[in-house]
Amino acid sequence: MQFQHHNNAEKGEFFLNDAEGQRIAEITYVWRDTSTIVADHTWVDDCLRGQGVARQLLDVLVEYAREKQLKIVPVCSYVDVMFKRDKSLADLRA
């Protein structure tokens, strides 16, 4: 899957649209400061549930954070659970 990314000085998102341009999955974040983002929302449409799309969204967010040397505050319940389960994400927790 090829996720799109929008980002500005206040917030950002990784998302997936279907062929008609309708949003079918997203993970969003808010900039806390220049080195910290707050992962605040993850959503996957029912048509994609059970296919690991939420984890793929988290993985692209994690890749972005590591690339930009950012820390993540996991406010979103999904992101928070995954940070607790997956110890390989510990270095990113703000």
SULVENLIN-V799740 format. One record per residue. N is the residue number from 0. RES is the residue in one small letter. PHI is phi in radians with two decimals (none if undefined). OMEGA is omega in whole degrees, 0 to 359 (none if undefined). D_FIRST is the distance of its C-alpha to the first C-alpha in Angstrom with 2 decimals. Layout:
n = (N	N)
res = (RES	RES)
phi = (PHI	PHI)
omega = (OMEGA	OMEGA)
d_first = (D_FIRST	D_FIRST)
This chain:
n = (0	1	2	3	4	5	6	7	8	9	10	11	12	13	14	15	16	17	18	19	20	21	22	23	24	25	26	27	28	29	30	31	32	33	34	35	36	37	38	39	40	41	42	43	44	45	46	47	48	49	50	51	52	53	54	55	56	57	58	59	60	61	62	63	64	65	66	67	68	69	70	71	72	73	74	75	76	77	78	79	80	81	82	83	84	85	86	87	88	89	90	91	92	93)
res = (m	q	f	q	h	h	n	n	a	e	k	g	e	f	f	l	n	d	a	e	g	q	r	i	a	e	i	t	y	v	w	r	d	t	s	t	i	v	a	d	h	t	w	v	d	d	c	l	r	g	q	g	v	a	r	q	l	l	d	v	l	v	e	y	a	r	e	k	q	l	k	i	v	p	v	c	s	y	v	d	v	m	f	k	r	d	k	s	l	a	d	l	r	a)
phi = (none	-1.86	-1.47	-1.69	-2.38	-2.09	-2.67	-2.45	-1.19	-1.89	-2.71	-2.74	-2.78	-1.92	-2.66	-2.33	-1.92	-1.44	-1.07	-1.55	1.53	-1.47	-1.16	-2.18	-2.91	-2.82	-2.33	-2.09	-2.55	-2.15	-1.30	-1.47	-2.74	-1.24	-2.18	-2.43	-2.07	-1.89	-1.35	-1.96	-2.85	-2.31	-2.53	-2.30	-1.11	-0.95	-1.13	-1.99	-1.06	1.42	-1.90	1.35	-1.20	-1.04	-1.16	-1.11	-1.09	-1.07	-1.08	-1.24	-1.13	-1.09	-1.05	-1.07	-1.08	-1.17	-1.06	-1.65	0.99	-1.86	-1.81	-2.12	-1.73	-1.47	-1.45	-1.02	-1.05	-1.13	-1.10	-1.06	-1.08	-1.17	-1.12	-1.28	-1.37	-1.79	-1.14	-1.24	-1.67	-0.99	-1.19	-1.66	-1.17	-1.47)
omega = (179	180	175	182	170	182	171	185	183	184	179	180	167	185	179	175	176	184	179	179	179	179	179	175	179	167	185	178	178	177	173	175	186	181	184	173	179	177	191	183	171	179	176	179	180	182	181	184	179	182	178	183	179	179	178	176	178	180	179	175	179	178	178	181	180	179	182	181	180	170	182	171	184	179	177	183	179	181	179	179	181	176	179	182	188	183	179	178	186	182	182	184	178	none)
d_first = (0.00	3.75	6.20	9.70	12.81	16.36	19.26	23.03	26.08	25.96	22.45	18.75	15.42	11.70	10.22	8.06	10.30	10.86	12.55	15.73	14.62	15.14	13.59	11.95	11.02	12.50	14.26	17.32	20.00	23.48	25.28	28.35	29.64	28.59	27.44	26.20	23.48	23.72	20.58	21.89	19.43	16.33	15.58	13.37	14.59	16.45	14.36	11.57	14.22	14.80	11.33	11.06	8.80	11.80	12.03	8.59	9.79	13.08	12.03	10.82	14.06	16.03	14.98	16.04	19.20	20.16	19.70	21.88	24.16	23.78	24.78	23.12	25.20	23.43	24.88	22.14	23.21	19.88	19.61	23.33	23.14	20.42	22.55	25.51	23.96	22.17	24.90	22.67	21.85	25.58	25.92	23.79	25.83	28.10)
